[in-house]
Amino acid sequence: MNKGKVLFIDTAHPILTELLTQSGFKCDFFQDYQRADFEKIISQYQGVIIRSKIKLDRDFLSRATQLRFIGRVGAGMENIDVQAAADLGIICLNAPEGNRDAVAEQAVGMLLSLFNRILIADREVRGGLWLREQNRGVELGGKTIGIVGMGNTGSAFAKKLQGFDVEVLAYDKYKSGFGNAGVTEVNLDEIYKRADIISYHVPLTDETTYMFDSQITDQFVKPFYLVNTSRGKVVHTGHLLQGLKSGKILGACLDVLEYEGLSFEAIQESPDFSLLARQKNVVLTPHIAGWTHESNEKMAKILFAKIQQLAV
C-alpha cells in the first residue's frame, strides 16, 4: 500500500528508512540540499524526518501543503514551530525515550571524570607525569544532587544514580507526584539550599533560555557543581565563568554550549568559550550525550512506532 512520500532532511539510522519503506512509504534523502532546495519540493511530501539541519518555521510549513507529520530524531523540538504545525494540522513526533539512558549515563560519566580528575590525570600520565597526591579525587557518594526537569532524561539520570549513595532532589514545573524511594520531590529553593550538584534536563524554550545565571548562583547556600546535558543556552556561560572564578561554582560538566550552531555540528568562537576551555575544573564534550550507537537505533524504532500509530 502506498502511503505517500517521506523526506529525510537529516540522516537517521538506516532502520528507519527500512521500516518506513516496508510499511508503504517512499523515502527520499538529498544530502547536499539546503533550505531553499527543500522549500521547492516540500509540497510533495506527507512526512518529514529531521534532526536540526534547518528550522521548520511557519513560512516553511506553509509550503508543506500535503504534510501530515514531522518526526524529530531526538528529543528537543526547538527547531520546529510546533504551534504553526498544529494550526496546519501537522502532527509533531519526537523520540526522547530513545536516548534518555545515553544522556543519563553521560551525565554520570562526566561527573565521575570531573570528581576523580580522570581527564587531567590521563594527560599527565601520557606525558610522563605520575602525580598521585595532586590528583586526589572527590567521591560522589554522600552528595546531594538536584535535578531540574523530570522528563525522560531527568528520570533516567535519577535512576542511574541509584547505588551511588547519593540523595536525589528533583523539581519539575510541569509535573508532580514523581517522588519515590530514590527521589524527593522539592521546589527550586530546596535545591538551592541543600544541593551539592545541580543538573539540568529541560527543553530549550523562552522560559528556559539562560535559566541558569548569576542570580541562581547567588541563591545557592554552599559551593556546588553544575551539569548541563540539555541545551547550551539553558546556561549563561559568562555567568558560569563568574561563578567558577569566585569559587561558588566548584566545577562544571557541559555536553552542550550556547555557542553551538543550529545543527549542533560546530561552535562559534568567543572569548568566553576560550576562557571556559582553559578551566581544569570543567569537563566538555561536543553534544554527544544522546549520541550512542544504541540510542541512534532506538530513536529510529521508537519514531517509526509512533508514525505507525498515526492514521496516515
C-alpha positions, 0 to 999 in steps of 0.5 A: 500500500502506498502511503505517500512520500517521506523526506529525510532532511537529516540522516537517521539510522538506516532502520528507519528508512527500512521500516518506513519503506516496508510499511508503504512509504517512499523515502527520499534523502538529498544530502547536499540540499539546503533550505531553499532546495527543500522549500521547492519540493516540500509540497510533495511530501506527507512526512518529514524526518529531521534532526536540526539541519534547518528550522521548520518555521511557519513560512516553511510549513506553509509550503508543506501543503500535503504534510501530515507529520514531522518526526524529530530524531531526538528529543528537543523540538526547538527547531520546529514551530510546533504551534504553526504545525498544529494550526496546519494540522501537522502532527509533531513526533519526537523520540526522547525515550530513545536516548534518555539512558545515553544522556543519563549515563553521560551525565554520570560519566562526566561527573565521575571524570570531573570528581576523580580528575580522570581527564587531567590525570590521563594527560599527565600520565601520557606525558610522563607525569605520575602525580598521585597526591595532586590528583586526589579525587572527590567521591560522589557518594554522600552528595546531594544532587538536584535535578531540574526537569523530570522528563525522560532524561531527568528520570533516567539520570535519577535512576542511574544514580541509584547505588551511588549513595547519593540523595536525589532532589528533583523539581519539575514545573510541569509535573508532580507526584514523581517522588519515590524511594530514590527521589524527593520531590522539592521546589527550586529553593530546596535545591538551592539550599541543600544541593551539592550538584545541580543538573539540568534536563529541560527543553530549550524554550523562552522560559528556559533560555539562560535559566541558569545565571548569576542570580541562581548562583547567588541563591545557592547556600554552599559551593556546588557543581553544575551539569548541563546535558540539555541545551547550551543556552539553558546556561549563561556561560559568562555567568558560569565563568563568574561563578567558577572564578569566585569559587561558588561554582566548584566545577562544571560538566557541559555536553552542550554550549550556547555557542553551538550552531543550529545543527549542533555540528560546530561552535562559534568562537568567543572569548568566553568559550576560550576562557571556559576551555582553559578551566581544569575544573570543567569537563566538555564534550561536543553534544554527544550525550544522546549520541550512542550507537544504541540510542541512534537505533532506538530513536529510529524504532521508537519514531517509526512506532509512533508514525505507525500509530498515526492514521496516515 
